[in-house]
Amino acid sequence: MEMQGRESLSKRFGRFFAALGAVFVITTAVVVTQRLSDDSLALLVGLSCGVAAMLPTLGLGYLIWQREVTRHQ
């Protein structure tokens, strides 16, 4: 019984749960944004943008830290 051309069951389950998770996140985001007041929504958007702006700096700091750890070993 050859399985050429067919993906494994774990890959298909993984893709299914990823799609299910994406639908859940999008649905939750739509429902939450419709129920929030304008001020609360502005606060949430500002907080999200602030965290997103901080991530590249954290990533760069982590890479530099790892380079120093490997240099000292």
VOBANU-211847 format. One record per residue: residue in three letters; residue number from 1; z, y, x of N, C-alpha, C in turn. Coordinates in pm, 1 decimal. Layout:
+---------+-----+----------+----------+----------+----------+----------+----------+----------+----------+----------+
: residuo : num :      n.w :      n.v :      n.u :     ca.w :     ca.v :     ca.u :      c.w :      c.v :      c.u :
+---------+-----+----------+----------+----------+----------+----------+----------+----------+----------+----------+
:     ala : NUM :        Z :        Y :        X :        Z :        Y :        X :        Z :        Y :        X :
...
+---------+-----+----------+----------+----------+----------+----------+----------+----------+----------+----------+
END
This chain:
+---------+-----+----------+----------+----------+----------+----------+----------+----------+----------+----------+
: residuo : num :      n.w :      n.v :      n.u :     ca.w :     ca.v :     ca.u :      c.w :      c.v :      c.u :
+---------+-----+----------+----------+----------+----------+----------+----------+----------+----------+----------+
:     met :   1 :      0.0 :   -118.0 :     83.6 :      0.0 :      0.0 :      0.0 :      0.0 :    124.3 :     88.0 :
:     glu :   2 :   -114.6 :    187.7 :    100.9 :   -126.0 :    304.9 :    187.5 :    -87.3 :    430.6 :    111.8 :
:     met :   3 :    -23.2 :    523.4 :    185.5 :     22.0 :    648.3 :    124.6 :    -54.0 :    767.7 :    181.3 :
:     gln :   4 :   -174.5 :    745.7 :    231.5 :   -250.5 :    856.5 :    285.6 :   -292.9 :    949.2 :    172.0 :
:     gly :   5 :   -278.9 :   1078.5 :    198.1 :   -316.9 :   1175.8 :     96.8 :   -205.0 :   1209.7 :      0.0 :
:     arg :   6 :    -96.9 :   1132.5 :     -0.1 :     16.7 :   1159.9 :    -89.1 :    135.0 :   1203.4 :     -5.7 :
:     glu :   7 :    205.6 :   1301.5 :    -54.3 :    323.9 :   1349.4 :     16.2 :    444.2 :   1264.7 :    -21.1 :
:     ser :   8 :    543.1 :   1269.7 :     64.1 :    663.2 :   1191.0 :     37.1 :    738.0 :   1249.5 :    -82.9 :
:     leu :   9 :    821.6 :   1167.2 :   -138.9 :    898.4 :   1207.6 :   -256.1 :    993.3 :   1321.7 :   -223.3 :
:     ser :  10 :   1049.9 :   1320.7 :   -102.5 :   1144.7 :   1427.0 :    -65.5 :   1075.7 :   1562.7 :    -55.1 :
:     lys :  11 :    952.2 :   1564.5 :     -5.7 :    879.2 :   1691.7 :      0.8 :    848.0 :   1744.7 :   -138.8 :
:     arg :  12 :    810.3 :   1653.4 :   -228.4 :    780.3 :   1696.2 :   -365.5 :    905.7 :   1745.4 :   -436.4 :
:     phe :  13 :   1019.3 :   1674.4 :   -415.9 :   1145.5 :   1721.1 :   -473.8 :   1184.9 :   1856.5 :   -416.6 :
:     gly :  14 :   1167.2 :   1872.1 :   -285.5 :   1199.9 :   1999.2 :   -222.3 :   1120.0 :   2114.1 :   -278.9 :
:     arg :  15 :    990.4 :   2090.7 :   -296.7 :    905.5 :   2195.1 :   -353.5 :    942.1 :   2224.1 :   -498.5 :
:     phe :  16 :    976.3 :   2119.8 :   -573.3 :   1016.0 :   2137.7 :   -712.8 :   1143.4 :   2220.7 :   -722.8 :
:     phe :  17 :   1244.2 :   2187.2 :   -640.6 :   1369.7 :   2261.3 :   -646.8 :   1354.3 :   2404.2 :   -593.5 :
:     ala :  18 :   1264.6 :   2425.0 :   -498.1 :   1237.4 :   2560.7 :   -451.3 :   1174.3 :   2644.5 :   -562.7 :
:     ala :  19 :   1079.0 :   2585.7 :   -634.5 :   1016.3 :   2657.1 :   -746.3 :   1117.1 :   2681.8 :   -857.6 :
:     leu :  20 :   1201.4 :   2583.4 :   -885.3 :   1304.5 :   2599.5 :   -986.5 :   1403.3 :   2709.1 :   -947.6 :
:     gly :  21 :   1440.0 :   2713.6 :   -821.9 :   1530.0 :   2818.6 :   -773.2 :   1466.9 :   2956.7 :   -782.7 :
:     ala :  22 :   1337.5 :   2966.7 :   -750.7 :   1268.4 :   3095.0 :   -759.6 :   1263.3 :   3143.9 :   -904.2 :
:     val :  23 :   1234.5 :   3054.3 :   -996.6 :   1232.0 :   3092.1 :  -1138.6 :   1370.4 :   3137.3 :  -1183.4 :
:     phe :  24 :   1474.5 :   3066.8 :  -1139.8 :   1611.3 :   3104.0 :  -1175.7 :   1647.7 :   3242.4 :  -1121.7 :
:     val :  25 :   1612.8 :   3269.3 :   -996.6 :   1644.9 :   3399.0 :   -935.8 :   1570.1 :   3511.5 :  -1006.3 :
:     ile :  26 :   1443.3 :   3490.9 :  -1035.3 :   1364.4 :   3595.3 :  -1102.4 :   1417.7 :   3620.4 :  -1243.0 :
:     thr :  27 :   1448.0 :   3514.0 :  -1315.7 :   1501.4 :   3530.0 :  -1451.2 :   1636.2 :   3601.3 :  -1449.1 :
:     thr :  28 :   1723.0 :   3563.0 :  -1356.5 :   1853.4 :   3627.2 :  -1345.7 :   1837.9 :   3774.6 :  -1310.5 :
:     ala :  29 :   1747.1 :   3806.9 :  -1219.1 :   1725.6 :   3946.4 :  -1180.7 :   1676.3 :   4028.6 :  -1299.3 :
:     val :  30 :   1586.2 :   3974.1 :  -1379.0 :   1534.1 :   4047.9 :  -1494.9 :   1644.6 :   4070.8 :  -1597.6 :
:     val :  31 :   1723.2 :   3967.3 :  -1626.8 :   1829.0 :   3980.8 :  -1726.7 :   1935.4 :   4079.6 :  -1679.5 :
:     val :  32 :   1975.2 :   4070.5 :  -1553.4 :   2080.3 :   4159.6 :  -1501.2 :   2032.4 :   4303.7 :  -1500.2 :
:     thr :  33 :   1909.1 :   4327.7 :  -1455.4 :   1861.1 :   4465.9 :  -1448.6 :   1842.6 :   4527.3 :  -1587.3 :
:     gln :  34 :   1816.5 :   4447.1 :  -1688.3 :   1803.2 :   4502.3 :  -1822.9 :   1938.7 :   4539.5 :  -1882.4 :
:     arg :  35 :   2044.7 :   4474.8 :  -1838.1 :   2176.7 :   4499.8 :  -1896.3 :   2257.8 :   4604.5 :  -1820.8 :
:     leu :  36 :   2217.8 :   4637.5 :  -1698.5 :   2294.3 :   4734.7 :  -1619.5 :   2260.8 :   4877.3 :  -1662.3 :
:     ser :  37 :   2357.6 :   4965.6 :  -1644.5 :   2330.6 :   5107.2 :  -1668.3 :   2248.1 :   5161.3 :  -1551.4 :
:     asp :  38 :   2195.1 :   5282.2 :  -1568.6 :   2112.3 :   5342.0 :  -1463.8 :   2192.3 :   5364.5 :  -1335.6 :
:     asp :  39 :   2317.1 :   5409.0 :  -1348.0 :   2400.0 :   5432.4 :  -1229.6 :   2430.0 :   5302.0 :  -1156.4 :
:     ser :  40 :   2461.7 :   5198.4 :  -1230.0 :   2490.6 :   5068.9 :  -1167.5 :   2367.0 :   5011.7 :  -1099.8 :
:     leu :  41 :   2252.7 :   5027.6 :  -1162.7 :   2128.7 :   4978.4 :  -1104.5 :   2094.5 :   5055.1 :   -976.4 :
:     ala :  42 :   2116.7 :   5186.3 :   -977.0 :   2092.0 :   5266.7 :   -856.9 :   2184.6 :   5224.2 :   -743.4 :
:     leu :  43 :   2309.3 :   5195.4 :   -774.9 :   2403.9 :   5148.7 :   -673.7 :   2360.4 :   5013.8 :   -617.1 :
:     leu :  44 :   2317.0 :   4924.8 :   -702.6 :   2273.0 :   4792.5 :   -658.4 :   2149.0 :   4801.5 :   -570.1 :
:     val :  45 :   2054.2 :   4886.0 :   -607.4 :   1932.4 :   4903.0 :   -527.7 :   1966.3 :   4965.4 :   -392.5 :
:     gly :  46 :   2053.0 :   5065.1 :   -391.0 :   2092.6 :   5128.1 :   -265.5 :   2164.8 :   5031.9 :   -173.3 :
:     leu :  47 :   2251.9 :   4951.5 :   -230.7 :   2323.7 :   4851.7 :   -151.5 :   2227.2 :   4748.4 :    -94.2 :
:     ser :  48 :   2133.0 :   4704.3 :   -174.4 :   2034.9 :   4605.8 :   -127.4 :   1947.9 :   4663.1 :    -14.9 :
:     cys :  49 :   1905.8 :   4787.0 :    -29.4 :   1824.9 :   4849.7 :     75.9 :   1905.4 :   4868.3 :    203.9 :
:     gly :  50 :   2032.6 :   4902.4 :    190.8 :   2117.8 :   4917.3 :    308.4 :   2135.5 :   4786.3 :    382.8 :
:     val :  51 :   2156.7 :   4679.6 :    310.3 :   2170.7 :   4548.5 :    374.4 :   2038.6 :   4507.2 :    438.3 :
:     ala :  52 :   1927.3 :   4530.9 :    370.0 :   1796.7 :   4495.6 :    425.2 :   1766.7 :   4575.8 :    551.9 :
:     ala :  53 :   1811.3 :   4701.0 :    558.9 :   1789.7 :   4782.5 :    678.2 :   1878.7 :   4736.1 :    793.5 :
:     met :  54 :   1990.9 :   4672.9 :    762.7 :   2083.9 :   4628.1 :    865.9 :   2041.3 :   4494.9 :    927.9 :
:     leu :  55 :   1966.4 :   4412.6 :    856.8 :   1933.0 :   4278.1 :    903.7 :   1856.0 :   4273.6 :   1035.8 :
:     pro :  56 :   1753.7 :   4357.2 :   1058.4 :   1685.5 :   4350.6 :   1188.7 :   1778.7 :   4382.9 :   1306.5 :
:     thr :  57 :   1870.0 :   4475.9 :   1287.6 :   1963.4 :   4509.4 :   1394.0 :   2057.2 :   4392.8 :   1422.2 :
:     leu :  58 :   2104.7 :   4327.1 :   1317.8 :   2189.2 :   4209.6 :   1337.2 :   2112.8 :   4097.3 :   1407.7 :
:     gly :  59 :   1988.1 :   4076.6 :   1368.6 :   1907.1 :   3973.8 :   1433.6 :   1884.5 :   4002.6 :   1580.6 :
:     leu :  60 :   1857.6 :   4127.8 :   1612.7 :   1838.8 :   4166.2 :   1752.9 :   1967.8 :   4147.9 :   1832.6 :
:     gly :  61 :   2079.2 :   4186.8 :   1772.8 :   2207.6 :   4167.9 :   1839.6 :   2237.1 :   4021.1 :   1863.4 :
:     tyr :  62 :   2204.9 :   3936.5 :   1766.9 :   2227.1 :   3792.4 :   1782.2 :   2140.2 :   3735.0 :   1893.9 :
:     leu :  63 :   2014.5 :   3776.9 :   1900.6 :   1926.2 :   3727.9 :   2007.0 :   1975.3 :   3770.6 :   2144.7 :
:     ile :  64 :   2020.2 :   3893.8 :   2157.7 :   2073.2 :   3940.9 :   2285.8 :   2199.3 :   3864.1 :   2322.4 :
:     trp :  65 :   2286.0 :   3840.0 :   2224.1 :   2408.9 :   3765.1 :   2249.7 :   2378.2 :   3622.6 :   2295.5 :
:     gln :  66 :   2281.9 :   3556.1 :   2230.5 :   2244.4 :   3421.3 :   2270.5 :   2185.1 :   3418.2 :   2410.3 :
:     arg :  67 :   2108.0 :   3519.6 :   2445.1 :   2050.9 :   3525.7 :   2579.4 :   2159.3 :   3540.2 :   2685.3 :
:     glu :  68 :   2262.6 :   3620.6 :   2654.9 :   2372.5 :   3635.8 :   2748.2 :   2453.5 :   3506.8 :   2761.1 :
:     val :  69 :   2471.1 :   3435.8 :   2650.3 :   2546.8 :   3309.5 :   2654.3 :   2471.6 :   3208.2 :   2741.0 :
:     thr :  70 :   2339.2 :   3197.0 :   2724.3 :   2262.9 :   3101.1 :   2804.1 :   2255.8 :   3143.4 :   2949.2 :
:     arg :  71 :   2259.3 :   3271.8 :   2977.1 :   2255.3 :   3319.4 :   3115.7 :   2383.6 :   3283.4 :   3189.0 :
:     his :  72 :   2497.8 :   3288.5 :   3122.1 :   2626.6 :   3260.2 :   3184.4 :   2653.5 :   3110.7 :   3198.7 :
:     gln :  73 :   2577.0 :   3026.7 :   3134.3 :   2601.5 :   2881.3 :   3142.8 :   2534.7 :   2822.3 :   3259.8 :
+---------+-----+----------+----------+----------+----------+----------+----------+----------+----------+----------+
END
